[in-house]
Amino acid sequence: MLQSLIASREARALSLMRDDAGARRLSESMRLVERDGRGRPSPDWAAFHGHPELDYAQGLLHTESGHHGRAVVFLRAALDHLDRTYGRNRALYRLTLARSLVNAGEVDEGGAQAVASLKHLDEVESGRVLRRLTEVVDLLGGADAISARDAAAELTEYVQERGIA
């Protein structure tokens, strides 16, 4: 499992460096996660890593390469299969899904997913989640749809109430 985690992080780093061929190494991470249970046990801190995390990574790779519709499929799967105990990841995954939906032209659903993330935000204090929230608010605010502007207003109100910079 630890090798899978390292391979997925390497694929993400390569993707961010625009090395699409190297980013395909995510498939190696997927093969490694299937071999879980062999070798030494995973450290407790790596317990979050598994199929949902790999679906999320695959979604990020697609969205970063501009394939937002493909990303949505993986981000939905990640969210659907994520353990309920990972509040931070639930918030992050849902906001990432919202961002991809908006970018794929599914503004109404993107706004709904973003607003639904608020129930998870009370559970977490994460700079990454709050940055993603800000990205989504900006995207929704720039969309030409009443539902998007309403969602952006609700999210902005939440941010202001919590005093989030």
C-alpha positions as CSV (number, residue, x, y, z in Angstrom):
1,M,0.0,0.0,0.0
2,L,2.8,2.4,0.8
3,Q,4.5,1.7,-2.6
4,S,1.1,2.5,-4.2
5,L,0.9,5.8,-2.3
6,I,4.4,6.8,-3.4
7,A,3.7,5.8,-7.0
8,S,0.5,7.9,-7.0
9,R,2.2,10.9,-5.6
10,E,5.0,10.5,-8.2
11,A,2.3,10.4,-11.0
12,R,0.7,13.5,-9.6
13,A,4.0,15.4,-9.5
14,L,4.8,14.4,-13.1
15,S,1.3,15.5,-14.2
16,L,1.9,18.9,-12.6
17,M,5.2,19.1,-14.5
18,R,3.1,18.4,-17.7
19,D,4.8,15.0,-18.2
20,D,1.7,13.2,-19.4
21,A,3.7,10.0,-20.2
22,G,5.1,9.9,-16.7
23,A,1.7,10.7,-15.2
24,R,0.5,7.4,-16.6
25,R,2.5,5.7,-13.9
26,L,-0.7,6.0,-11.9
27,S,-1.6,2.7,-13.4
28,E,1.3,1.2,-11.5
29,S,-0.1,2.6,-8.3
30,M,-3.4,0.9,-9.0
31,R,-1.7,-2.4,-9.6
32,L,0.2,-2.1,-6.3
33,V,-2.9,-1.3,-4.3
34,E,-4.4,-4.6,-5.5
35,R,-1.4,-6.4,-3.9
36,D,-2.2,-5.0,-0.5
37,G,-1.7,-7.5,2.3
38,R,1.6,-8.8,0.9
39,G,4.8,-7.7,2.5
40,R,5.0,-5.5,5.6
41,P,1.8,-3.9,6.8
42,S,1.1,-0.3,5.9
43,P,1.8,2.4,8.5
44,D,-1.3,3.8,10.2
45,W,-0.8,7.2,8.7
46,A,-1.3,5.7,5.2
47,A,-4.7,4.2,6.1
48,F,-6.5,6.8,3.9
49,H,-4.8,5.4,0.7
50,G,-6.8,3.0,-1.4
51,H,-9.2,2.8,-4.3
52,P,-11.1,6.1,-3.5
53,E,-7.7,8.0,-3.3
54,L,-6.6,6.5,-6.6
55,D,-9.9,7.5,-8.2
56,Y,-9.4,11.0,-6.9
57,A,-5.9,11.0,-8.3
58,Q,-7.1,9.8,-11.7
59,G,-9.8,12.6,-11.6
60,L,-7.1,15.2,-10.9
61,L,-5.0,14.0,-13.8
62,H,-7.9,14.3,-16.2
63,T,-9.0,17.7,-14.9
64,E,-5.4,19.1,-15.0
65,S,-5.1,18.0,-18.6
66,G,-8.4,19.7,-19.5
67,H,-10.6,16.6,-19.7
68,H,-13.1,17.7,-17.1
69,G,-15.9,15.4,-18.2
70,R,-13.6,12.4,-17.8
71,A,-12.5,13.7,-14.4
72,V,-16.1,13.8,-13.2
73,V,-16.5,10.1,-13.6
74,F,-13.5,9.3,-11.4
75,L,-14.2,12.1,-8.8
76,R,-17.8,10.7,-8.4
77,A,-16.4,7.2,-7.8
78,A,-13.9,8.5,-5.3
79,L,-16.6,10.3,-3.4
80,D,-19.0,7.4,-3.5
81,H,-16.5,4.9,-2.2
82,L,-14.8,7.1,0.4
83,D,-15.0,6.1,4.0
84,R,-17.3,8.4,5.9
85,T,-14.7,9.0,8.6
86,Y,-12.5,11.1,6.3
87,G,-14.2,14.4,6.6
88,R,-11.4,16.4,5.1
89,N,-11.2,14.2,2.1
90,R,-15.0,14.2,1.7
91,A,-14.9,18.0,1.6
92,L,-11.9,18.1,-0.7
93,Y,-13.3,15.5,-3.1
94,R,-16.7,17.1,-3.3
95,L,-15.3,20.6,-4.0
96,T,-13.0,19.1,-6.6
97,L,-16.0,17.4,-8.2
98,A,-17.9,20.7,-8.1
99,R,-14.9,22.4,-9.8
100,S,-14.8,19.8,-12.5
101,L,-18.5,19.9,-13.1
102,V,-18.5,23.6,-13.5
103,N,-15.5,23.4,-15.9
104,A,-17.4,20.6,-17.8
105,G,-20.4,22.9,-18.3
106,E,-22.5,21.2,-15.6
107,V,-22.9,24.5,-13.6
108,D,-26.1,23.7,-11.8
109,E,-24.8,20.4,-10.5
110,G,-21.4,21.9,-9.7
111,G,-23.1,24.5,-7.6
112,A,-25.2,21.9,-5.8
113,Q,-22.1,19.8,-5.0
114,A,-20.2,22.8,-3.7
115,V,-23.1,23.8,-1.4
116,A,-23.3,20.1,-0.3
117,S,-19.6,20.3,0.8
118,L,-20.5,22.8,3.5
119,K,-21.7,19.9,5.8
120,H,-18.2,18.5,5.6
121,L,-16.4,21.8,6.1
122,D,-17.5,22.1,9.7
123,E,-15.4,18.9,10.4
124,V,-12.1,20.2,9.0
125,E,-9.5,22.9,9.2
126,S,-7.5,22.5,6.0
127,G,-5.8,25.1,4.0
128,R,-6.1,22.9,0.9
129,V,-9.8,22.5,1.3
130,L,-10.3,26.2,1.9
131,R,-8.2,27.1,-1.2
132,R,-10.4,24.7,-3.3
133,L,-13.5,26.3,-1.8
134,T,-12.2,29.7,-2.9
135,E,-11.5,28.3,-6.4
136,V,-15.1,27.0,-6.7
137,V,-16.6,30.2,-5.4
138,D,-14.7,32.2,-8.1
139,L,-15.7,29.7,-10.8
140,L,-19.4,29.8,-9.8
141,G,-19.3,33.6,-9.4
142,G,-18.1,33.9,-13.0
143,A,-20.7,31.5,-14.4
144,D,-23.7,32.8,-16.3
145,A,-26.4,31.0,-14.4
146,I,-28.6,32.0,-11.5
147,S,-28.0,28.7,-9.7
148,A,-24.3,29.3,-9.8
149,R,-24.5,32.8,-8.5
150,D,-26.8,31.6,-5.7
151,A,-24.4,28.9,-4.8
152,A,-21.5,31.3,-4.9
153,A,-23.4,33.6,-2.5
154,E,-24.2,30.8,-0.1
155,L,-20.5,29.7,-0.1
156,T,-19.3,33.3,0.3
157,E,-21.6,33.8,3.3
158,Y,-20.2,30.6,4.8
159,V,-16.7,31.8,4.4
160,Q,-17.5,35.2,5.9
161,E,-19.3,33.7,8.9
162,R,-16.3,31.5,9.6
163,G,-13.9,34.3,9.1
164,I,-11.9,32.4,6.5
165,A,-9.3,34.6,4.8
